[in-house]
Amino acid sequence: MKLRLPMAVAISMGALTLVAYFIPIGPLAGLRLLLLTWAGALAAVALLVGIANLALVHLRHLSTFRGPWVYSLALLVAFVLMLGFGLLSLIPTGLQEFADIAAFSHTAFHFAFVFIQIPVEASLAALLVVIMVVAGARLLRARRNWSAVAFIVVSLILLLGFVTINLPLLNALPGLRSWIMQAPAAGAVRGLLLGIALGTITTGLRVIIGADRPYGE
Amino acid sequence: MSIADLLGLAVGFVAGALIVGFWTWARRTGAPPALRPVDAFRDLPQKTGESVEAGKRIHVSLGSGVVGSQNTAAALAGLTVLEVIAAAATISDRPPIVTTGDGASMILAQDTLRRVYRRQNALERYDHLAGRLAGPTPLSYAAAVMTAQKDEAVSTNILIGSLGNELALMADAGWGRQAHQIIGTDTPQAQAMSYVTADQPLIGEDVFASGAYLLGGNPVHKASLQTQDVLRVVVIAAIVIGALLKLVSLL
């Protein structure tokens, strides 16, 4: 009984949302929209719980001086500052006595995003190129089979196919690169996408028919 | 309501009916279908056992996809793997840690861990911070996981969930620690990266087959794999017929 109620709610809501997606008429469409709005609100609350959990993890690191606790300290200080700036920037513009604080907080909040968060994430993203090159070089050592060799050869053809210098040896490569991208690579990606879509459909249906219960025993 | 909508609904109903049909058939006959070997799933119990014996930690990543979006299925697949690993590793001095980039999947991960500990009468050993949100954006999540692998002495890295290009950063950190890495994602680009960086990548829809391979041959998971195969044949037939009709200018 303890599980039957959540199971019944999950199954009926899942089935309703699915049917309403394909038959968006009258009350069904409204109900679907309502359920999705609730789901969005719950996801936002879950994110807040997650952020609190993140702070607790780093508080524990800090309290036990475990691992690189300095990073945890930096995270917590940044967390408190950003939370403070974020909340203070929400002060209504009508309150004249707090107008300066609200403006400063808004600027600081914006500054931290534009000049700290975005450049740091962009730098990390740039590292991906180096990591992929190194990983590609490691691949032949880790996996000596025909598919690893094919992966390296195709990668080289694609990279060399972008070279703009006019060398007789490389003249055929742009055409080859284009064919690889349009025929085998596009076909393989579409095949993967179809497989992933089928997997997603059956996983979702298992939840809807109550065979998979991520929400309890 | 368009024909495409009707077709979509029909596919949903037929797929649901097929899962129930194959499931019922397997329960009646007691003969679920045999599965082709997948190295990652075959070796997972052994790698988990080795980590437990060596007193090392297993890290499970559910990715940074949001539960409730199109990434939900991949996160659910990750939760299935987590359940199996947690059941085998609860006795370890270093129980597994789970990281996610989404609040809802973090709650689901904590619930899964708690359920496993309760089932094994070891609830006092459950640590609610073992399931954690590492970072709310994909790259901050990757950065946090890179350092967590070092801090938590991770020896086995299982990244199964909705992961994008950031998985290369996490996998590279794992490689630096000589951790055994199993990676399965739901995006083709990330799957290409996992082929290069993982010891055992899960390609295509293998990531969704975790339950069939790991949960003691769970019949409903096997039934859903059979359903996938039926749908796959239908899709292939539709593509071939469509191409032929196009070839003879009938489409």
Chai-1 contact restraints between the chains, C-beta under 6 A:
chainA,res_idxA,chainB,res_idxB,connection_type,confidence,min_distance_angstrom,max_distance_angstrom,comment,restraint_id
A,F22,B,D5,contact,1.0,0.0,6.0,A-B,restraint_1
A,F22,B,G8,contact,1.0,0.0,6.0,A-B,restraint_2
A,F22,B,L9,contact,1.0,0.0,6.0,A-B,restraint_3
A,I23,B,M1,contact,1.0,0.0,6.0,A-B,restraint_4
A,A39,B,G68,contact,1.0,0.0,6.0,A-B,restraint_5
A,A43,B,G68,contact,1.0,0.0,6.0,A-B,restraint_6
A,A43,B,A104,contact,1.0,0.0,6.0,A-B,restraint_7
A,A46,B,G103,contact,1.0,0.0,6.0,A-B,restraint_8
A,A46,B,A104,contact,1.0,0.0,6.0,A-B,restraint_9
A,A46,B,I107,contact,1.0,0.0,6.0,A-B,restraint_10
A,L47,B,G103,contact,1.0,0.0,6.0,A-B,restraint_11
A,V49,B,G103,contact,1.0,0.0,6.0,A-B,restraint_12
A,G50,B,G103,contact,1.0,0.0,6.0,A-B,restraint_13
A,G50,B,M106,contact,1.0,0.0,6.0,A-B,restraint_14
A,G50,B,L133,contact,1.0,0.0,6.0,A-B,restraint_15
A,N53,B,R132,contact,1.0,0.0,6.0,A-B,restraint_16
A,N53,B,L133,contact,1.0,0.0,6.0,A-B,restraint_17
A,L54,B,L133,contact,1.0,0.0,6.0,A-B,restraint_18
A,V57,B,L129,contact,1.0,0.0,6.0,A-B,restraint_19
A,V57,B,R132,contact,1.0,0.0,6.0,A-B,restraint_20
A,G67,B,D151,contact,1.0,0.0,6.0,A-B,restraint_21
A,E121,B,L139,contact,1.0,0.0,6.0,A-B,restraint_22
A,L124,B,L139,contact,1.0,0.0,6.0,A-B,restraint_23
A,L128,B,N165,contact,1.0,0.0,6.0,A-B,restraint_24
A,L128,B,A168,contact,1.0,0.0,6.0,A-B,restraint_25
A,I131,B,A168,contact,1.0,0.0,6.0,A-B,restraint_26
A,I131,B,D172,contact,1.0,0.0,6.0,A-B,restraint_27
A,M132,B,A168,contact,1.0,0.0,6.0,A-B,restraint_28
A,A135,B,V196,contact,1.0,0.0,6.0,A-B,restraint_29
A,A135,B,T197,contact,1.0,0.0,6.0,A-B,restraint_30
A,G136,B,V196,contact,1.0,0.0,6.0,A-B,restraint_31
A,L139,B,V196,contact,1.0,0.0,6.0,A-B,restraint_32
A,V189,B,P188,contact,1.0,0.0,6.0,A-B,restraint_33
A,L192,B,P188,contact,1.0,0.0,6.0,A-B,restraint_34
A,L192,B,G204,contact,1.0,0.0,6.0,A-B,restraint_35
A,L194,B,V235,contact,1.0,0.0,6.0,A-B,restraint_36
A,G195,B,G204,contact,1.0,0.0,6.0,A-B,restraint_37
A,G195,B,E205,contact,1.0,0.0,6.0,A-B,restraint_38
A,I196,B,D186,contact,1.0,0.0,6.0,A-B,restraint_39
A,I196,B,E205,contact,1.0,0.0,6.0,A-B,restraint_40
A,L198,B,Q228,contact,1.0,0.0,6.0,A-B,restraint_41
A,L198,B,L231,contact,1.0,0.0,6.0,A-B,restraint_42
A,G199,B,E205,contact,1.0,0.0,6.0,A-B,restraint_43
A,G199,B,F208,contact,1.0,0.0,6.0,A-B,restraint_44
A,T200,B,A73,contact,1.0,0.0,6.0,A-B,restraint_45
A,I201,B,A15,contact,1.0,0.0,6.0,A-B,restraint_46
A,T202,B,S224,contact,1.0,0.0,6.0,A-B,restraint_47
A,T202,B,T227,contact,1.0,0.0,6.0,A-B,restraint_48
A,T202,B,Q228,contact,1.0,0.0,6.0,A-B,restraint_49
A,T203,B,A73,contact,1.0,0.0,6.0,A-B,restraint_50
A,T203,B,L76,contact,1.0,0.0,6.0,A-B,restraint_51
A,T203,B,F208,contact,1.0,0.0,6.0,A-B,restraint_52
A,G204,B,A73,contact,1.0,0.0,6.0,A-B,restraint_53
A,L205,B,A15,contact,1.0,0.0,6.0,A-B,restraint_54
A,L205,B,G16,contact,1.0,0.0,6.0,A-B,restraint_55
A,L205,B,I19,contact,1.0,0.0,6.0,A-B,restraint_56
A,R206,B,S224,contact,1.0,0.0,6.0,A-B,restraint_57
A,I209,B,G16,contact,1.0,0.0,6.0,A-B,restraint_58
A,A211,B,V220,contact,1.0,0.0,6.0,A-B,restraint_59
A,P214,B,L76,contact,1.0,0.0,6.0,A-B,restraint_60
A,P214,B,L79,contact,1.0,0.0,6.0,A-B,restraint_61
A,P214,B,L108,contact,1.0,0.0,6.0,A-B,restraint_62
